[in-house]
Amino acid sequence: MEQDQIFLEYVVKALVDNPNDVKIKRTVDEMGVLLTLSVHKDDMGKIIGRSGATAKAIRTILRVVGMKNEARVNLKIEEPEGSDRGFAPREQNKDKSVDDVIAGLDA
């Protein structure tokens, strides 16, 4: 395992509640190194952080690790299956609530 992958695994497993579900795939191409991170759906918030601050910090440190090893390192965080991050249903519920309020005013 490479230094960047070892570092990412160490940090992520320390943050999450389900360390056994942490999976990291490493690919190298002409653009550099891509680390693809997969975690349990309940741990996504811990990895992303408030307004993406934790993910941004991890990416920044990974770039430093990469520079030390003369490589460009990027991190992709995969959205887990069964994630309820979708915005469309919330918008539909919001619209329905507004329609109900308007209908109540007309009655």
Backbone bond lengths (Angstrom), bond angles and torsions (degrees), N, CA, C in turn:
res aa  C-N    CA-C-N  psi(-1)  N-CA   C-N-CA  omega(-1)  CA-C   N-CA-C  phi
1 M - - - 1.452 - - 1.537 108.70 -
2 E 1.320 116.35 141.70 1.460 121.63 -178.88 1.526 111.13 -81.81
3 Q 1.335 116.46 162.72 1.465 122.31 -177.03 1.532 112.09 -59.09
4 D 1.337 117.75 -41.33 1.465 120.00 -178.63 1.521 111.63 -65.06
5 Q 1.304 116.63 -40.14 1.463 121.16 179.33 1.530 111.10 -69.51
6 I 1.324 117.07 -39.41 1.463 121.46 177.70 1.532 109.87 -62.68
7 F 1.331 115.90 -45.01 1.465 120.69 179.13 1.528 110.98 -60.54
8 L 1.340 116.60 -49.58 1.462 120.30 -178.16 1.524 111.13 -60.43
9 E 1.314 117.17 -44.25 1.461 120.67 179.71 1.535 111.08 -61.22
10 Y 1.315 117.04 -42.97 1.461 121.61 179.83 1.531 111.22 -61.10
11 V 1.325 116.80 -48.49 1.469 121.32 -177.44 1.520 111.18 -65.95
12 V 1.320 116.62 -48.20 1.465 120.55 -176.03 1.526 110.97 -65.13
13 K 1.314 117.69 -43.96 1.468 120.06 -179.80 1.525 111.86 -64.16
14 A 1.328 117.07 -27.48 1.464 120.52 176.93 1.528 111.39 -74.46
15 L 1.327 117.47 -25.09 1.461 121.34 -177.05 1.528 114.13 -87.34
16 V 1.318 117.58 -32.74 1.464 121.12 -169.35 1.528 112.97 -91.38
17 D 1.339 114.31 163.00 1.463 120.82 176.03 1.531 111.86 -88.62
18 N 1.332 116.74 -19.38 1.462 122.05 -178.02 1.533 110.16 -120.66
19 P 1.339 117.65 72.15 1.467 119.83 -175.42 1.534 113.88 -64.33
20 N 1.333 117.06 -23.39 1.469 119.44 179.29 1.522 112.31 -70.92
21 D 1.336 117.58 -17.57 1.464 121.40 -179.59 1.530 112.75 -92.23
22 V 1.321 117.51 2.31 1.467 121.31 179.44 1.525 109.03 -78.41
23 K 1.351 114.61 124.65 1.464 120.33 177.76 1.517 108.32 -130.84
24 I 1.319 115.57 133.74 1.461 121.20 -179.41 1.524 108.20 -127.00
25 K 1.332 114.69 125.78 1.461 120.59 176.53 1.524 107.73 -110.92
26 R 1.302 116.85 131.63 1.473 121.88 -177.74 1.522 109.47 -114.56
27 T 1.332 115.85 125.03 1.454 120.95 175.87 1.522 108.93 -127.76
28 V 1.310 115.40 146.01 1.462 121.76 -179.87 1.520 108.08 -124.44
29 D 1.343 116.30 132.25 1.454 121.60 174.29 1.521 109.02 -142.83
30 E 1.326 117.38 -167.24 1.465 120.26 -177.43 1.524 112.96 -65.97
31 M 1.335 118.10 -18.58 1.465 122.51 179.49 1.535 111.80 -85.15
32 G 1.313 117.18 -16.04 1.458 120.78 -179.13 1.518 111.72 128.81
33 V 1.303 115.32 -150.23 1.467 122.17 -177.33 1.526 108.71 -103.05
34 L 1.320 115.89 134.09 1.462 121.18 174.67 1.517 107.86 -118.97
35 L 1.336 115.75 119.29 1.459 121.65 174.60 1.521 107.34 -101.88
36 T 1.317 116.36 121.04 1.454 121.83 179.26 1.519 107.99 -104.96
37 L 1.335 115.50 119.14 1.454 121.98 -175.04 1.521 110.76 -104.34
38 S 1.305 115.27 133.64 1.460 122.04 176.60 1.530 107.70 -128.44
39 V 1.339 116.56 128.15 1.465 121.47 179.48 1.522 109.50 -132.41
40 H 1.316 116.35 169.24 1.465 122.42 175.98 1.521 108.78 -61.52
41 K 1.328 117.22 144.88 1.469 120.36 -175.58 1.527 112.73 -60.91
42 D 1.315 118.51 -29.13 1.467 121.04 179.36 1.531 112.53 -73.33
43 D 1.340 116.75 -15.84 1.460 121.02 -178.38 1.525 113.81 -97.78
44 M 1.313 117.72 -2.21 1.469 120.67 -176.72 1.527 111.92 -58.16
45 G 1.317 117.68 -41.74 1.462 121.23 -179.22 1.517 112.41 -61.40
46 K 1.314 116.30 -34.85 1.469 120.42 -180.00 1.524 111.12 -71.54
47 I 1.315 116.66 -32.43 1.463 120.76 -179.71 1.524 110.58 -79.14
48 I 1.310 117.52 -40.78 1.465 121.23 -178.76 1.530 110.20 -74.97
49 G 1.325 117.09 -46.70 1.465 120.73 -179.25 1.518 111.54 80.60
50 R 1.309 115.94 173.68 1.459 121.62 179.64 1.531 109.21 -66.56
51 S 1.314 115.50 123.09 1.472 123.00 -178.74 1.526 112.65 55.24
52 G 1.319 117.22 26.91 1.460 121.46 177.17 1.512 114.89 78.33
53 A 1.328 116.82 13.87 1.468 120.56 -175.22 1.523 113.06 -64.14
54 T 1.325 117.67 -41.90 1.463 120.34 -178.49 1.525 110.62 -66.88
55 A 1.327 116.69 -45.31 1.463 120.58 178.86 1.523 110.48 -61.27
56 K 1.315 117.08 -40.82 1.465 121.08 179.42 1.525 110.52 -63.53
57 A 1.322 116.99 -41.87 1.468 121.01 179.33 1.528 110.91 -64.66
58 I 1.332 116.99 -42.78 1.466 120.48 178.74 1.526 109.81 -62.16
59 R 1.335 116.85 -44.00 1.469 120.63 178.96 1.533 111.68 -61.42
60 T 1.328 115.92 -41.10 1.469 119.96 179.83 1.519 111.11 -62.31
61 I 1.323 116.89 -46.37 1.465 120.09 -179.31 1.528 110.73 -68.00
62 L 1.343 116.96 -34.81 1.463 119.49 176.67 1.528 111.18 -63.29
63 R 1.322 116.70 -36.59 1.473 119.37 177.08 1.528 110.82 -63.85
64 V 1.334 116.49 -38.59 1.468 120.59 177.92 1.527 110.02 -65.62
65 V 1.323 116.90 -44.15 1.467 120.86 177.32 1.526 109.38 -59.82
66 G 1.332 116.06 -41.94 1.462 120.42 178.82 1.520 112.39 -64.09
67 M 1.335 116.93 -42.96 1.461 120.53 179.49 1.529 110.88 -61.76
68 K 1.317 115.43 -36.92 1.463 120.38 178.87 1.531 110.51 -64.06
69 N 1.324 116.31 -30.35 1.465 121.64 -179.65 1.537 111.80 -103.94
70 E 1.342 115.93 15.93 1.466 122.82 178.64 1.523 112.79 55.28
71 A 1.337 115.85 48.43 1.452 121.75 178.19 1.525 109.66 -143.38
72 R 1.311 115.93 151.57 1.456 120.74 174.64 1.525 107.23 -95.58
73 V 1.325 116.47 119.54 1.466 121.40 -175.18 1.522 109.55 -112.80
74 N 1.326 115.78 128.69 1.464 122.12 175.96 1.520 109.00 -121.75
75 L 1.321 115.14 153.13 1.465 121.40 -179.44 1.517 109.84 -120.82
76 K 1.321 114.86 129.73 1.464 121.82 173.68 1.521 107.10 -116.81
77 I 1.326 115.90 127.34 1.463 120.54 178.92 1.523 107.58 -104.56
78 E 1.321 116.04 116.00 1.461 120.63 -178.55 1.519 110.43 -78.62
79 E 1.320 115.38 138.79 1.460 120.31 175.78 1.520 108.16 -78.64
80 P 1.332 117.91 125.85 1.469 120.36 -176.26 1.525 112.10 -71.20
81 E 1.333 115.21 154.65 1.457 120.57 175.95 1.518 109.20 -63.52
82 G 1.316 115.70 145.00 1.455 120.13 179.81 1.503 113.20 80.29
83 S 1.317 116.87 10.55 1.461 120.79 179.27 1.519 109.64 -69.35
84 D 1.326 117.14 140.46 1.466 120.94 -179.63 1.524 110.68 -105.69
85 R 1.323 116.10 36.55 1.448 121.73 -176.64 1.519 112.30 -80.80
86 G 1.318 118.77 -7.94 1.462 121.61 -175.97 1.516 112.64 -58.88
87 F 1.324 116.29 142.87 1.456 120.92 -177.21 1.516 112.52 -99.46
88 A 1.314 118.27 -22.32 1.463 121.23 -175.43 1.535 112.61 -60.25
89 P 1.339 119.92 -47.69 1.463 118.35 -179.87 1.528 112.64 -60.64
90 R 1.318 117.39 -36.76 1.462 119.52 179.33 1.519 110.30 -64.65
91 E 1.337 116.20 -40.85 1.464 120.11 178.96 1.522 110.15 -63.38
92 Q 1.345 117.17 -40.33 1.459 119.99 179.12 1.521 110.19 -63.74
93 N 1.320 117.55 -42.62 1.456 120.73 178.45 1.519 110.90 -63.82
94 K 1.310 117.03 -39.20 1.450 121.72 178.67 1.525 109.96 -63.02
95 D 1.335 117.02 -46.14 1.454 121.11 179.40 1.529 110.88 -62.25
96 K 1.318 116.42 -40.70 1.455 119.79 179.64 1.526 109.93 -64.00
97 S 1.303 117.15 -40.66 1.464 120.67 179.53 1.522 111.06 -63.86
98 V 1.314 117.01 -41.78 1.464 121.06 178.16 1.526 109.62 -63.63
99 D 1.331 116.90 -43.17 1.470 120.42 178.57 1.519 110.87 -61.64
100 D 1.348 117.12 -39.86 1.457 120.46 178.61 1.525 111.24 -63.60
101 V 1.324 116.68 -40.85 1.471 120.77 179.58 1.524 109.79 -64.19
102 I 1.328 116.70 -44.76 1.470 120.98 -179.74 1.520 110.24 -64.07
103 A 1.341 116.14 -42.36 1.465 119.46 178.65 1.529 110.56 -63.19
104 G 1.309 116.58 -36.32 1.470 120.73 178.50 1.515 111.42 -67.18
105 L 1.314 118.05 -33.48 1.465 121.84 178.30 1.520 112.05 -71.25
106 D 1.333 115.33 -34.34 1.463 120.19 -179.67 1.525 111.97 -73.81
107 A 1.313 117.78 -24.30 1.468 121.10 -175.73 1.512 112.76 -76.08
